[in-house]
Amino acid sequence: MRSVLLIAHTSREQITSLATRTADRLLTEGFQVRMLPGEAAAVAADVTVEPVERAAAGAELVLVFGGDGTFLRAAELARPAAVPMLGVNLGHVGFLAEAEPHALSDTVDAVVNHSYTVEERVTVDAEVVVDGAVQARAWALNEASLERTNRERMLEVGVAVDGRPLLRFGCDGVLCSTPTGSTAYAFSAGGPIMWPNVDALLVVPNAAHALFSRPIVVAPDSTVEIELPRDGHDGVLSCDGRRSVPVPSGAQVRLRRGELPVRIVRLGRWSFADRLVSKFQLPVRSFRDAAPPPDDLVAE
């Protein structure tokens, strides 16, 4: 039996209604529709309730109803199970989602007919190292960000790449982004937008007090090391804004290309350039194209 794990932001009535309608359609097509216990109760359909630890195992895909936050939550289940994800955007920007609510019927048709492709997105693995020993590990699809915990003081950091010192400055933080995350926090901090199929990592200083604080792009096999001096302040490592790890002064954060990617379903409707234009409302026409010619230049 084909199976789909359905993840939904069920605190919103619109999302619950769309999730119910989709679950009914998939059940009619012979799918097993799985849901997590807390979400299944809100959906009026005969779904299979699965515990978090095995919800995605063996599923054909994870279907996500919500914004980017819901998508990142679902990625925590899909990534270890190597199951592709398909997002239906019901948030504000929805860069991670492939489908829009008005095209839901076509989206479900694509799932039923298996008329989609799957691409792998780079992730970032992070380690917190204290006195040479790894104290904690985490991962991110968008970015891993080392940030200050004391809002009254800057965070002093040293940045190295592949064991070679590169930068040292005070800042609000430093983040290491994937190409997927280049349109998220990294973009807000002044980083460039990278096409999601680029195999690289992006390092972006956040509000650095330094003459050189430009973002840098490093090779996919490089290791980025961010060190806090022993006489400095503590920090916190935040991964996708969902998983946080304390980083004491004197510790080091090591960041590498993730061992496991996140697999994302593509329906083939939009190019990444189309998505940028739509989501950021980019002015693809210049003001000269949009403005009418002056009266004295209009031919009689």
BELVENSUL-V947802 format. One record per residue. N is the residue number from 0. RES is the residue in one letter. SS is DSSP state (2 for helix, 1 for strand, 0 for the rest). Layout:
n->N res->RES ss->SS
n->N res->RES ss->SS
This chain:
n->0 res->M ss->0
n->1 res->R ss->0
n->2 res->S ss->1
n->3 res->V ss->1
n->4 res->L ss->1
n->5 res->L ss->1
n->6 res->I ss->1
n->7 res->A ss->1
n->8 res->H ss->0
n->9 res->T ss->0
n->10 res->S ss->0
n->11 res->R ss->0
n->12 res->E ss->2
n->13 res->Q ss->2
n->14 res->I ss->2
n->15 res->T ss->2
n->16 res->S ss->2
n->17 res->L ss->2
n->18 res->A ss->2
n->19 res->T ss->2
n->20 res->R ss->2
n->21 res->T ss->2
n->22 res->A ss->2
n->23 res->D ss->2
n->24 res->R ss->2
n->25 res->L ss->2
n->26 res->L ss->2
n->27 res->T ss->2
n->28 res->E ss->0
n->29 res->G ss->0
n->30 res->F ss->0
n->31 res->Q ss->1
n->32 res->V ss->1
n->33 res->R ss->1
n->34 res->M ss->1
n->35 res->L ss->1
n->36 res->P ss->2
n->37 res->G ss->2
n->38 res->E ss->2
n->39 res->A ss->2
n->40 res->A ss->0
n->41 res->A ss->0
n->42 res->V ss->0
n->43 res->A ss->0
n->44 res->A ss->0
n->45 res->D ss->0
n->46 res->V ss->0
n->47 res->T ss->1
n->48 res->V ss->1
n->49 res->E ss->1
n->50 res->P ss->0
n->51 res->V ss->2
n->52 res->E ss->2
n->53 res->R ss->2
n->54 res->A ss->0
n->55 res->A ss->0
n->56 res->A ss->0
n->57 res->G ss->0
n->58 res->A ss->0
n->59 res->E ss->0
n->60 res->L ss->1
n->61 res->V ss->1
n->62 res->L ss->1
n->63 res->V ss->1
n->64 res->F ss->1
n->65 res->G ss->1
n->66 res->G ss->0
n->67 res->D ss->2
n->68 res->G ss->2
n->69 res->T ss->2
n->70 res->F ss->2
n->71 res->L ss->2
n->72 res->R ss->2
n->73 res->A ss->2
n->74 res->A ss->2
n->75 res->E ss->2
n->76 res->L ss->2
n->77 res->A ss->2
n->78 res->R ss->2
n->79 res->P ss->2
n->80 res->A ss->2
n->81 res->A ss->0
n->82 res->V ss->0
n->83 res->P ss->1
n->84 res->M ss->1
n->85 res->L ss->1
n->86 res->G ss->1
n->87 res->V ss->1
n->88 res->N ss->1
n->89 res->L ss->0
n->90 res->G ss->0
n->91 res->H ss->0
n->92 res->V ss->0
n->93 res->G ss->0
n->94 res->F ss->0
n->95 res->L ss->0
n->96 res->A ss->0
n->97 res->E ss->0
n->98 res->A ss->1
n->99 res->E ss->1
n->100 res->P ss->2
n->101 res->H ss->2
n->102 res->A ss->2
n->103 res->L ss->2
n->104 res->S ss->2
n->105 res->D ss->2
n->106 res->T ss->2
n->107 res->V ss->2
n->108 res->D ss->2
n->109 res->A ss->2
n->110 res->V ss->2
n->111 res->V ss->2
n->112 res->N ss->0
n->113 res->H ss->0
n->114 res->S ss->0
n->115 res->Y ss->0
n->116 res->T ss->1
n->117 res->V ss->1
n->118 res->E ss->1
n->119 res->E ss->1
n->120 res->R ss->1
n->121 res->V ss->0
n->122 res->T ss->0
n->123 res->V ss->1
n->124 res->D ss->1
n->125 res->A ss->1
n->126 res->E ss->1
n->127 res->V ss->1
n->128 res->V ss->1
n->129 res->V ss->1
n->130 res->D ss->0
n->131 res->G ss->0
n->132 res->A ss->1
n->133 res->V ss->1
n->134 res->Q ss->1
n->135 res->A ss->1
n->136 res->R ss->1
n->137 res->A ss->1
n->138 res->W ss->1
n->139 res->A ss->1
n->140 res->L ss->0
n->141 res->N ss->0
n->142 res->E ss->1
n->143 res->A ss->1
n->144 res->S ss->1
n->145 res->L ss->1
n->146 res->E ss->1
n->147 res->R ss->1
n->148 res->T ss->0
n->149 res->N ss->0
n->150 res->R ss->0
n->151 res->E ss->0
n->152 res->R ss->0
n->153 res->M ss->0
n->154 res->L ss->1
n->155 res->E ss->1
n->156 res->V ss->1
n->157 res->G ss->1
n->158 res->V ss->1
n->159 res->A ss->1
n->160 res->V ss->1
n->161 res->D ss->0
n->162 res->G ss->0
n->163 res->R ss->1
n->164 res->P ss->1
n->165 res->L ss->1
n->166 res->L ss->1
n->167 res->R ss->1
n->168 res->F ss->1
n->169 res->G ss->1
n->170 res->C ss->1
n->171 res->D ss->0
n->172 res->G ss->1
n->173 res->V ss->1
n->174 res->L ss->1
n->175 res->C ss->1
n->176 res->S ss->1
n->177 res->T ss->1
n->178 res->P ss->0
n->179 res->T ss->2
n->180 res->G ss->2
n->181 res->S ss->2
n->182 res->T ss->2
n->183 res->A ss->0
n->184 res->Y ss->2
n->185 res->A ss->2
n->186 res->F ss->2
n->187 res->S ss->2
n->188 res->A ss->0
n->189 res->G ss->0
n->190 res->G ss->0
n->191 res->P ss->0
n->192 res->I ss->0
n->193 res->M ss->0
n->194 res->W ss->0
n->195 res->P ss->0
n->196 res->N ss->0
n->197 res->V ss->0
n->198 res->D ss->0
n->199 res->A ss->1
n->200 res->L ss->1
n->201 res->L ss->1
n->202 res->V ss->1
n->203 res->V ss->1
n->204 res->P ss->1
n->205 res->N ss->1
n->206 res->A ss->0
n->207 res->A ss->0
n->208 res->H ss->1
n->209 res->A ss->0
n->210 res->L ss->0
n->211 res->F ss->0
n->212 res->S ss->0
n->213 res->R ss->0
n->214 res->P ss->0
n->215 res->I ss->1
n->216 res->V ss->1
n->217 res->V ss->1
n->218 res->A ss->1
n->219 res->P ss->0
n->220 res->D ss->0
n->221 res->S ss->0
n->222 res->T ss->0
n->223 res->V ss->1
n->224 res->E ss->1
n->225 res->I ss->1
n->226 res->E ss->1
n->227 res->L ss->0
n->228 res->P ss->0
n->229 res->R ss->0
n->230 res->D ss->0
n->231 res->G ss->0
n->232 res->H ss->0
n->233 res->D ss->0
n->234 res->G ss->1
n->235 res->V ss->1
n->236 res->L ss->1
n->237 res->S ss->1
n->238 res->C ss->1
n->239 res->D ss->0
n->240 res->G ss->0
n->241 res->R ss->0
n->242 res->R ss->1
n->243 res->S ss->1
n->244 res->V ss->1
n->245 res->P ss->1
n->246 res->V ss->1
n->247 res->P ss->0
n->248 res->S ss->0
n->249 res->G ss->0
n->250 res->A ss->0
n->251 res->Q ss->1
n->252 res->V ss->1
n->253 res->R ss->1
n->254 res->L ss->1
n->255 res->R ss->1
n->256 res->R ss->1
n->257 res->G ss->0
n->258 res->E ss->0
n->259 res->L ss->0
n->260 res->P ss->0
n->261 res->V ss->1
n->262 res->R ss->1
n->263 res->I ss->1
n->264 res->V ss->1
n->265 res->R ss->1
n->266 res->L ss->0
n->267 res->G ss->0
n->268 res->R ss->0
n->269 res->W ss->0
n->270 res->S ss->0
n->271 res->F ss->2
n->272 res->A ss->2
n->273 res->D ss->2
n->274 res->R ss->2
n->275 res->L ss->2
n->276 res->V ss->2
n->277 res->S ss->2
n->278 res->K ss->2
n->279 res->F ss->2
n->280 res->Q ss->0
n->281 res->L ss->0
n->282 res->P ss->0
n->283 res->V ss->0
n->284 res->R ss->0
n->285 res->S ss->0
n->286 res->F ss->2
n->287 res->R ss->2
n->288 res->D ss->2
n->289 res->A ss->2
n->290 res->A ss->0
n->291 res->P ss->0
n->292 res->P ss->0
n->293 res->P ss->0
n->294 res->D ss->2
n->295 res->D ss->2
n->296 res->L ss->2
n->297 res->V ss->0
n->298 res->A ss->0
n->299 res->E ss->0
